[in-house]
Amino acid sequence: MDKRSQRKGQFTDKLDVPEALTFDDVLLRPKESRVEPDEADVSTRVSTNVDLNVPILSAAMDTVTESDMAIAMARQGGLGVLHRSLDVEDAVAEVERVKRADELVIRDVVTAAPDQTVRDVDAMMEREGVSGAPVTGDDGDVLGIISGTDIRPYLEVGESDEVREAMTDEVVTAGEDVTAREALELMYEHKIERVPIVDEDGHLTGLVTMQGILQRREYQDAVRDENDHLRVGVAVGPFEEERAVATDEAGADVLFIDCAHAHNMNVIEGARAIKAQVEADVVVGNVGTREAAEDIVDFADGIKVGIGPGSICTTRVVSGAGMPQITAIAEVADVAADHDVPVIADGGIRYSGDAIKAIAAGADAVMLGSYFAGTDEAPGRVITVDGKKYKQYRGMGSVGAMQSGDGDRYLKDEPEDDEEYVPEGVEAAEPYKGSLESELFQLVGGMQSGMGYVGAPTIPEFKQRSEFVRVSSAGQTEGHPHDVMITDEAPNYSPTE
């Protein structure tokens, strides 16, 4: 052999590289099992102190997660992460809206005064979106209850009459230690829909409604904090201490340091500074290598993995950098597991099978964007193309998202001219899908099926028991429907994905 062909040097050494794998490159190896899929327990941790009943998060994207999505995710047992393109004041308001949802005792009670006119109270209730209100005196005593049925359509009272003439003055109240069952029994016994909560002095402190109790019964798997409020996550920039502190004080459960490349020492220093100022758990991301995990695992409450796998992300083709997701998850999880720090796989998941493969590779939960962008709860606007409905979806590295103030997620300054943006994402459209609940049902059900094939009843056992096999390109083709024309699409599979 020619000696020249055997030489190695600074650059030829770079060609001797390891192989990195992603979802389509592997399959779970089926094993002996006694686990029925419906019995598989998918509860997990998303950060050091926050547990979820399903291992799913909605992405911190402005066309995916605002308060409607976060409320729906928490009700279903997952976690919604509010995006960071909101003003700080708006972000705080969104956190507070999630925390108020499904409250057993409503503390911010809409009240009426006895000397208000029926017209004024009717307009107030319509404006505030309530169907009734306690009537209170100057000292906060409950004098009565006024509802829409008392005053509409002004048959018994006139618009200019005072509330005291129309209200029900025999009021059933409850103490501050009332339970949902006790409140419900009071409502059935007295045929009422709301019970004012009063303190020892008889002053109004809250309100329990029939609608609120029934709503809580409907969402048995909801994730709640120690104050029984729905949980919510918030994305913050690594240098946004004001946003971090404000949303933490508003009640955010987990703060996500939201950066495209978190293995940047300035980002890590910023994340450490934020961690020192807040009570919420702090998840740091995104990363994709063992070395990155080693640099943040000593202070992070969770690590988010994903460098360029998203469907609308162009980081890999624009920058030439990235890491296929299965390998990225495994490298980070090797480090995180030794420190008992949860791992979140962010991006690249198209099917429920991809989600459970991410768990097998070492993740504790998965974050999805495009999967949920087409749902009712996503904030993206609906558009119609050739008679079909779609919802707007865009990467946070797209020009539109950068113009909305998210450019620093990619560690880039705001340019003076739009043409000076160097985007790492695109704007697109997702087919309209309906409710989040139906999408989560299919997603979680598919993940449970994967656990059944492996024979693991819980996520920790699944991570230990699962094994991968490599798949050839022929095997990938074989794994999808083939040699047929699909006439009726399944709810969890689309050939266009």
MARMI-715301 format. One record per residue (C-alpha): residue number from 1; y, x, z; residue in three letters. Coordinates in pm, whole numbers, plus 32768, in hexadecimal, padded with zeros to 4 digits. Each point is the difference from the previous one (the first is absolute). Layout:
<recs>
    i    c2    c1    c3   aa
  NUM     Y     X     Z  ala
...
</recs>
This chain:
<recs>
    i    c2    c1    c3   aa
    1  8000  8000  8000  met
    2  815D  8078  7FAD  asp
    3  809D  8083  8144  lys
    4  8149  7F66  7F9B  arg
    5  7F65  7EA3  8016  ser
    6  7F97  8045  8168  gln
    7  815B  8052  807B  arg
    8  80AC  7F12  80EA  lys
    9  8168  7FF8  8067  gly
   10  8112  7F3B  80A2  gln
   11  7FFA  7EE7  7F00  phe
   12  7E9A  7FFC  7F83  thr
   13  7F92  7FD4  816A  asp
   14  80B6  7EB3  7FFC  lys
   15  7F05  7F7F  7F02  leu
   16  7EE3  8023  80F8  asp
   17  8051  7EB1  80A5  val
   18  7F42  7EFB  80CB  pro
   19  7FC2  7EA6  7F73  glu
   20  80B9  7ED6  8093  ala
   21  7F79  7E9B  7FEE  leu
   22  808E  7EA3  7FFD  thr
   23  7F73  7EA1  8025  phe
   24  7F52  7FDC  7EB0  asp
   25  7F51  8151  802F  asp
   26  7F28  7F8A  8122  val
   27  7F2D  7EDF  807D  leu
   28  7F77  7FAB  8157  leu
   29  7E8E  8050  8020  arg
   30  7F49  7EC0  8069  pro
   31  7F32  801E  813E  lys
   32  7F0E  7F3A  80D3  glu
   33  80C4  7EEE  80AC  ser
   34  7FEB  7EE4  80F8  arg
   35  8174  7FB6  7FE1  val
   36  8068  7EB6  7F63  glu
   37  8154  802F  7F54  pro
   38  80A0  7ED7  80B0  asp
   39  7FA7  809E  814F  glu
   40  809F  8153  7FB3  ala
   41  811F  804E  80EE  asp
   42  812A  808A  7F3F  val
   43  80E8  8035  8129  ser
   44  809E  8157  800E  thr
   45  8128  80D2  8074  arg
   46  812D  803C  7F26  val
   47  80A9  80EB  80F6  ser
   48  7FBE  8090  8158  thr
   49  8060  7EC3  80BD  asn
   50  7FF0  7EEA  7EFD  val
   51  7EBE  7F4C  7FA5  asp
   52  7FC8  7F18  7ED8  leu
   53  7EFA  7EF4  7FC3  asn
   54  7FEC  8058  7E8F  val
   55  803A  8162  7F7A  pro
   56  810F  7F9C  7F0B  ile
   57  8175  804A  7FE6  leu
   58  80FA  7F84  7EFF  ser
   59  80CF  8118  7F68  ala
   60  8168  804C  8061  ala
   61  8086  7FA1  7EA8  met
   62  8127  7F20  7FB1  asp
   63  7F2C  7F23  7F1E  thr
   64  7EE3  7FEA  80FB  val
   65  8064  7FEF  816F  thr
   66  811C  7F4E  80AA  glu
   67  7FE3  7F17  812B  ser
   68  7F3D  7EEB  7F4D  asp
   69  7EF1  80F7  7F9E  met
   70  8003  80AA  8155  ala
   71  7FD4  7EB1  80B2  ile
   72  7EE2  7F9C  7F1B  ala
   73  7F55  8153  8024  met
   74  8010  7FF7  817D  ala
   75  7F80  7E9A  8008  arg
   76  7ED1  806D  7F35  gln
   77  7FB9  812B  80E3  gly
   78  80A4  8115  7F34  gly
   79  8156  80A4  8001  leu
   80  812D  7FDF  7F1D  gly
   81  80E8  812B  7FE0  val
   82  816A  7FA5  7FB4  leu
   83  809A  80D7  7EEE  his
   84  8125  80E7  8044  arg
   85  80F2  7F8B  7EF0  ser
   86  808C  7EFF  80F3  leu
   87  8145  8044  80B8  asp
   88  7FC2  805A  816B  val
   89  808C  7EB2  8074  glu
   90  7F24  7F44  7F0A  asp
   91  7ED0  80CC  8067  ala
   92  803D  7FA5  816C  val
   93  8022  7E90  7FA0  ala
   94  7EB8  8010  7F40  glu
   95  7F4A  8099  812A  val
   96  808E  7EF5  80E5  glu
   97  7F96  7EEE  7F10  arg
   98  7E99  807D  8007  val
   99  8007  8014  817B  lys
  100  8083  7E9B  801D  arg
  101  7EF5  7F71  7F1D  ala
  102  7EE1  7F4F  80B2  asp
  103  80A4  8022  8156  glu
  104  7F5E  7F1B  80FD  leu
  105  8149  7FE4  80BC  val
  106  8133  7FFE  7F20  ile
  107  8110  80B8  80BE  arg
  108  811D  7FDE  7F08  asp
  109  8010  7E86  8027  val
  110  80E5  7F25  7F30  val
  111  80A7  7F12  80F8  thr
  112  80EE  7EDB  7FEF  ala
  113  8116  7F96  80EB  ala
  114  8014  7E97  807E  pro
  115  8162  7FCF  7F7F  asp
  116  7FB8  8078  7E9D  gln
  117  7FFE  7EF8  7EF1  thr
  118  7EC0  7F90  7F5F  val
  119  808B  8075  7EB1  arg
  120  803D  8161  8083  asp
  121  7EA8  801F  80A0  val
  122  7F54  7F79  7EC9  asp
  123  80B0  8107  7F2B  ala
  124  7FB1  8110  80FF  met
  125  7E8B  7FB0  8005  met
  126  7FF2  8001  7E85  glu
  127  80BA  814B  7FF4  arg
  128  7F1D  80A2  8104  glu
  129  7EC2  7F73  7F6A  gly
  130  7F91  7F40  8139  val
  131  7F9D  7E96  802D  ser
  132  8072  7FDC  8168  gly
  133  80C3  80A9  8116  ala
  134  801E  7FF3  817C  pro
  135  814A  7F75  807C  val
  136  8090  80DC  8111  thr
  137  8124  7FF1  80EF  gly
  138  80FD  8111  8048  asp
  139  7F1C  809F  8106  asp
  140  7ECF  8003  7F1A  gly
  141  7F53  7ED4  809D  asp
  142  7F2B  7F34  7F0E  val
  143  809C  7EA6  7FE1  leu
  144  7F31  7F78  7EE3  gly
  145  7F60  8035  7EAB  ile
  146  8097  7FA1  7EB0  ile
  147  7F2F  7FF2  7EC3  ser
  148  8024  7F95  7E99  gly
  149  7F47  7EBC  8044  thr
  150  8101  7FAC  810D  asp
  151  812A  800F  7F16  ile
  152  7F8B  7FC1  7E9B  arg
  153  8053  7F2F  7F41  pro
  154  810A  7F9D  8101  tyr
  155  7F6A  7EAA  803C  leu
  156  8023  8004  817B  glu
  157  812E  80E7  801A  val
  158  8129  8055  7F28  gly
  159  8059  8155  7F72  glu
  160  812A  801B  80E7  ser
  161  7F41  7F9C  813B  asp
  162  7FBF  8108  8106  glu
  163  7EAB  80A3  802B  val
  164  7FDC  7F72  8163  arg
  165  7FE9  7EA4  7F62  glu
  166  7EE5  8060  7F16  ala
  167  7F33  80FE  80C5  met
  168  7EC0  7FC0  80BF  thr
  169  8063  8043  8168  asp
  170  7EA5  7FF7  809D  glu
  171  7FA2  816A  7FBF  val
  172  7EAB  809C  8041  val
  173  802E  8170  8057  thr
  174  7F19  811F  805F  ala
  175  801E  8140  80C8  gly
  176  8011  815D  7F6E  glu
  177  7E92  8044  804C  asp
  178  7F82  7EE1  7F28  val
  179  7ED8  804D  7F1D  thr
  180  7FCF  7F84  7E9C  ala
  181  7EEB  7F14  8073  arg
  182  80D4  7F6F  8119  glu
  183  8129  7FCB  7F18  ala
  184  7F22  7F57  7EFE  leu
  185  7F70  7F16  8108  glu
  186  815F  7F9E  8069  leu
  187  805C  7FB3  7E98  met
  188  7ECD  7F25  7FC9  tyr
  189  802B  7F4F  814E  glu
  190  816E  7FAA  7FC5  his
  191  7FF0  7FE5  7E84  lys
  192  810D  8107  7FC9  ile
  193  801D  812B  7F14  glu
  194  80C9  80F4  80D7  arg
  195  800F  8065  816B  val
  196  8132  80B3  808F  pro
  197  7FAE  8125  80E6  ile
  198  80D4  8018  813A  val
  199  8025  80F9  811D  asp
  200  7FEE  7FB3  8175  glu
  201  8165  7F7C  7FF8  asp
  202  7FB8  7F14  7EE0  gly
  203  80C5  80CB  7F02  his
  204  7F81  800E  7E9A  leu
  205  7F57  814C  7FAA  thr
  206  7F2F  7FA7  7ED1  gly
  207  7F4C  7EFB  7F30  leu
  208  7E93  7FC6  7FA1  val
  209  7FB8  7F31  7EC8  thr
  210  7EC8  7F55  7F80  met
  211  802C  80B3  7EB2  gln
  212  800A  8153  80AD  gly
  213  7EC2  7FC1  80C5  ile
  214  7F3F  7F82  7ED2  leu
  215  8078  8128  7F35  gln
  216  7F7A  80F3  8104  arg
  217  7EB2  7F4A  8001  arg
  218  7FED  8022  7E87  glu
  219  8025  817C  800A  tyr
  220  7EF5  806B  80F9  gln
  221  7FEC  8162  7F70  asp
  222  8176  8045  8012  ala
  223  8067  8152  808E  val
  224  80FA  7FEB  811C  arg
  225  80B3  80F1  80E7  asp
  226  7FFD  8002  817C  glu
  227  810B  7EEF  7FFD  asn
  228  7F27  7F25  7F1F  asp
  229  80E1  8033  7ED1  his
  230  7F80  804F  7EA3  leu
  231  7FED  8173  7FB1  arg
  232  80D3  809F  7EEF  val
  233  8031  8158  7F68  gly
  234  8143  8093  7F78  val
  235  8033  8119  7F05  ala
  236  8110  80F9  8055  val
  237  8073  813F  7F5A  gly
  238  7FBA  814A  80B1  pro
  239  8175  802D  803E  phe
  240  8054  7E93  8051  glu
  241  8014  8013  8178  glu
  242  80F0  7ED8  8010  glu
  243  7F0E  7F1D  7F43  arg
  244  7EDC  807B  80D2  ala
  245  80AA  7FC4  814E  val
  246  8092  7EAD  7F9A  ala
  247  7EB8  7F71  7F7F  thr
  248  7F43  8093  8127  asp
  249  80EB  7F4D  80EF  glu
  250  7FD2  7EBF  7F35  ala
  251  7E8B  800F  8048  gly
  252  7F5B  80BB  7EE0  ala
  253  7E9D  8063  8061  asp
  254  7FD0  8120  7F0D  val
  255  8102  80D3  7F4B  leu
  256  7F8A  809B  7EBA  phe
  257  80AE  8142  7F9D  ile
  258  8016  7FA8  7E91  asp
  259  800E  8131  7F1E  cys
  260  7F4D  804F  7EBB  ala
  261  7FB6  8164  8076  his
  262  7FF1  8013  817B  ala
  263  7F7B  8165  7FFF  his
  264  8167  8076  7FF2  asn
  265  806F  80B5  8139  met
  266  8152  7F4F  8005  asn
  267  7F4B  7EB3  7FF3  val
  268  7F16  8068  811A  ile
  269  8125  806C  80D9  glu
  270  80AC  7EB2  7FBD  gly
  271  7EC2  7F43  8054  ala
  272  7FDD  80BF  8147  arg
  273  8169  7FAB  805A  ala
  274  7FC4  7E8D  7FBD  ile
  275  7EBC  8004  80C7  lys
  276  80BF  8087  812D  ala
  277  80FA  7EDF  7FF8  gln
  278  7F27  7ECB  7FD7  val
  279  7EF6  7F40  80BD  glu
  280  7F4D  7F82  7EC9  ala
  281  7EDD  80BF  7F6D  asp
  282  8065  80EB  7EE5  val
  283  7F25  8026  7ECA  val
  284  805A  8123  7F1C  val
  285  7FC9  8004  7E88  gly
  286  7FBA  8032  7EF0  asn
  287  7F1E  812F  7FF7  val
  288  7ECB  8062  7F3E  gly
  289  7F70  8143  8089  thr
  290  7F55  8096  812F  arg
  291  8122  80EF  8037  glu
  292  80FC  7EE4  800D  ala
  293  7F31  7F46  8101  ala
  294  7FEC  8136  80D9  glu
  295  817C  801A  8007  asp
  296  803D  7E9A  8078  ile
  297  7ECB  7F98  80C4  val
  298  8083  808B  814A  asp
  299  8114  7EF9  8019  phe
  300  7FB5  7EEA  7F07  ala
  301  7F64  7EB8  8074  asp
  302  7F6C  7FD4  7EA6  gly
  303  7FF9  80AD  7EAE  ile
  304  8037  7F55  7EB1  lys
  305  7F50  8093  7ED0  val
  306  805D  7FE2  7E92  gly
  307  80AF  80EA  7F0D  ile
  308  8026  7F43  7EB9  gly
  309  7ED7  7F0D  7FF6  pro
  310  80C9  7EBC  7FE7  gly
  311  7FF0  7F28  7EC9  ser
  312  8179  8019  7FCB  ile
  313  8022  8169  8071  cys
  314  8046  8114  7F03  thr
  315  8018  8120  80F9  thr
  316  7ED3  80B4  7F70  arg
  317  8072  7FF7  7E97  val
  318  816E  8045  8051  val
  319  7FCD  8117  80FD  ser
  320  7EA3  8079  7FA6  gly
  321  7FA4  7FE8  8172  ala
  322  7F12  7F1C  80BA  gly
  323  7EA6  7FD9  808F  met
  324  7EF2  7F07  7F95  pro
  325  7FE6  7F06  8119  gln
  326  7E99  8019  807E  ile
  327  801E  8178  802B  thr
  328  815B  7FDD  809C  ala
  329  7F82  7F04  8100  ile
  330  7ED3  80D6  805A  ala
  331  80CD  813D  8030  glu
  332  80FE  7F54  80E1  val
  333  7EF3  7F41  80C1  ala
  334  7F44  8143  804C  asp
  335  8130  8071  80C6  val
  336  806F  7EB1  808C  ala
  337  7EA8  7FA3  8086  ala
  338  7FFA  8135  80DD  asp
  339  8145  7F8B  80A1  his
  340  7FA5  7E8C  800C  asp
  341  8125  7FA8  7F1C  val
  342  7FD2  7EDA  7F0E  pro
  343  801E  8030  7E87  val
  344  8092  7F05  7F09  ile
  345  7FA5  8016  7E8E  ala
  346  8130  7F9E  7F33  asp
  347  7FE0  7FB6  7E8C  gly
  348  7F0B  7FF2  7EE1  gly
  349  7F32  7EDB  8081  ile
  350  7FB3  7F01  7EF2  arg
  351  7ECA  7F56  808B  tyr
  352  7F67  7FB9  8154  ser
  353  7EFB  8108  7FAD  gly
  354  8113  8106  7FEB  asp
  355  8080  7F96  8156  ala
  356  7EB0  802A  80AC  ile
  357  7FC9  814D  7F4F  lys
  358  8149  8074  8098  ala
  359  7F78  7FA6  8159  ile
  360  7EBE  80BD  7FB3  ala
  361  80CE  8132  7FA2  ala
  362  809C  7FFE  815A  gly
  363  811F  7F04  7FFE  ala
  364  8029  7F05  8119  asp
  365  80CD  7F0D  7F30  ala
  366  8088  7FD7  7EA0  val
  367  815C  7FAE  7F7F  met
  368  802B  7F35  7EC1  leu
  369  812A  7FB5  7F24  gly
  370  7FA8  7F72  7EAA  ser
  371  7EDD  7F40  8097  tyr
  372  80F6  7F27  80C3  phe
  373  8131  800D  7F1D  ala
  374  7F93  7EC8  7F44  gly
  375  7FDA  7F24  8134  thr
  376  80E5  7EEB  8077  asp
  377  8072  80CA  812D  glu
  378  8077  812D  7F38  ala
  379  817B  8007  7FC7  pro
  380  7FF0  805C  7E8E  gly
  381  808E  7EFB  7F15  arg
  382  7F1A  7F2D  7F24  val
  383  8017  8034  7E89  ile
  384  7F4C  7F4B  7EE4  thr
  385  7F73  80BA  7ED4  val
  386  7F4A  7F42  7EEB  asp
  387  7FD1  7EDB  80E9  gly
  388  7F63  80CF  8117  lys
  389  80A3  803F  8153  lys
  390  8039  815C  8085  tyr
  391  80BE  8093  8125  lys
  392  80E5  812B  7FEC  gln
  393  7F68  8143  8087  tyr
  394  8093  8159  8005  arg
  395  7FBA  8153  8093  gly
  396  80EE  8081  8107  met
  397  802E  812D  7F1E  gly
  398  8073  7F27  7EDD  ser
  399  816A  800A  7F8C  val
  400  803E  7EA2  8086  gly
  401  7F7D  8054  815B  ala
  402  80C1  8148  8007  met
  403  813D  7F46  7FA5  gln
  404  7FBC  7F1E  812B  ser
  405  800F  812D  80E4  gly
  406  7E9B  8083  800E  asp
  407  8033  8143  7F3E  gly
  408  7FF3  80D5  8138  asp
  409  7E94  7F98  802D  arg
  410  7FC8  8102  7EEE  tyr
  411  80ED  80F7  80AB  leu
  412  8105  7FD4  7EF1  lys
  413  8176  7FC9  8025  asp
  414  80B3  7ED2  7F6F  glu
  415  8085  8065  7EA6  pro
  416  8151  7F9A  7F78  glu
  417  7F6B  7F83  7EB8  asp
  418  7ECB  7F1F  7FDC  asp
  419  7F81  80E2  7EEA  glu
  420  7FE7  811D  80FB  glu
  421  7EE4  7F5C  80C2  tyr
  422  7EAF  80AB  7FE2  val
  423  7F1C  7ED9  804F  pro
  424  7E98  801C  8077  glu
  425  7FA3  7E94  7FCA  gly
  426  8021  7EDC  7F0F  val
  427  805C  7E92  800C  glu
  428  7EF2  7F0A  7F9F  ala
  429  7F79  7EA0  8035  ala
  430  7ECF  7F86  80BD  glu
  431  7F4B  7EBC  7FA3  pro
  432  805B  7EE9  80F0  tyr
  433  7EDF  7FD8  80F5  lys
  434  8056  7EEE  80F9  gly
  435  7FE4  8027  8177  ser
  436  7FD1  8144  80BB  leu
  437  7EF0  7F5B  80D0  glu
  438  7F20  7FCB  7ECF  ser
  439  8030  8169  7F8D  glu
  440  7FAE  8087  8158  leu
  441  7ECC  7F22  8016  phe
  442  7F70  809E  7EC5  gln
  443  806B  8161  8061  leu
  444  7F73  7FF8  8160  val
  445  7EC7  7F4A  7F8C  gly
  446  7FB9  8111  7F01  gly
  447  8033  810E  8106  met
  448  7F0C  7F4E  80E8  gln
  449  7F03  7FF8  7EE3  ser
  450  801F  8179  7FE3  gly
  451  7FBB  8021  8174  met
  452  7ECE  7F25  7FD5  gly
  453  7F74  80DC  7EE9  tyr
  454  8027  8132  80DD  val
  455  7F77  7F52  8136  gly
  456  812D  8037  80E1  ala
  457  8082  7EE5  80E1  pro
  458  814F  80A5  8058  thr
  459  80FA  80E2  7F54  ile
  460  7FBF  812D  80E4  pro
  461  7E8A  7FE3  7FBD  glu
  462  8040  7FCF  7E8E  phe
  463  80CC  8141  7FEF  lys
  464  7EDF  80BB  80A1  gln
  465  7EE4  7F5D  7F3E  arg
  466  8090  7FE8  7EA0  ser
  467  7FAE  80FF  7EF1  glu
  468  8085  802E  7E9E  phe
  469  7F50  803C  7EB8  val
  470  80B4  8090  7ED3  arg
  471  8028  7F1E  7ED2  val
  472  8006  806E  7E94  ser
  473  80DE  7F5D  7EFC  ser
  474  7ECD  7F3C  7F8B  ala
  475  7FCA  7F91  8167  gly
  476  8167  7F8A  8018  gln
  477  7FD2  7F2D  7EC7  thr
  478  7EB7  7F79  8087  glu
  479  80AC  7F98  8144  gly
  480  80E9  7F0C  7F51  his
  481  7F98  7EC8  7F3D  pro
  482  7F94  807E  7EAC  his
  483  7F70  7F8A  7EB6  asp
  484  8077  7E9D  8043  val
  485  8134  7F2F  7FC6  met
  486  8082  7F82  8150  ile
  487  8044  7E8C  7FE8  thr
  488  8057  7FB8  816D  asp
  489  80A8  810E  80CC  glu
  490  7F9A  8033  816C  ala
  491  8114  7FE8  8107  pro
  492  7FC3  816A  806A  asn
  493  7FDC  80A5  7EAC  tyr
  494  80D6  800E  7ECA  ser
  495  7FA5  80CC  7ECB  pro
  496  8172  8044  7FC9  thr
  497  8020  80C4  8145  glu
</recs>
